[in-house]
Amino acid sequence: MKQVFGKTEIRLVKGDITEQDVDAVVNAANSSLAHGGGVAGAIVRRGGHIIQEESDIWVKARGPVPAGSCAITSAGNLAARYVIHAVGPRMGEGQEDEKLENATRSALITADKHRLKSIAFPAVSTGIFGYPADRCAVIMLQTSVSYVREETGIQRILFCLFDDTMLNVFKAALQNIKAG
């Protein structure tokens, strides 16, 4: 499923984010950028340990990445050139919706700063962080649409979802957003 907003195509696909041919993939990261499991673990397994090494250097130089913010590293052996590590909220920590919105926007701003044309997002925080999938879909899609209705160089935003259930949740949310 796809819709166009301004000059940007937003597309929903079921698949493996590590296989997407985009300028950057977004990692659903934790504040310490320790990539052990979930999307983060898959990215390092496929992309190589260099992604973890660069993440460690980032944290050592700048400190932990707060929820709602992001960091960027190379993508190692992935088809993408970069990994944008977006730190989403953990359920129960407070201000979860605002933090997810900020993490999504931060990743898009980072993509624009690096003059990237395409980016792939997972459903940030819906794994071990426990964020509800339906709320995630609404917030990430609305934030992305709002962002691309302003001036941006991003031409394609892909939401790469790992199963039919999550894909259908995002489809339902996207259908409720007016194209244009």
Order of alpha helices (4+ residues) and beta strands (2+ residues): beta-beta-beta-alpha-alpha-beta-beta-alpha-beta-alpha-beta-alpha
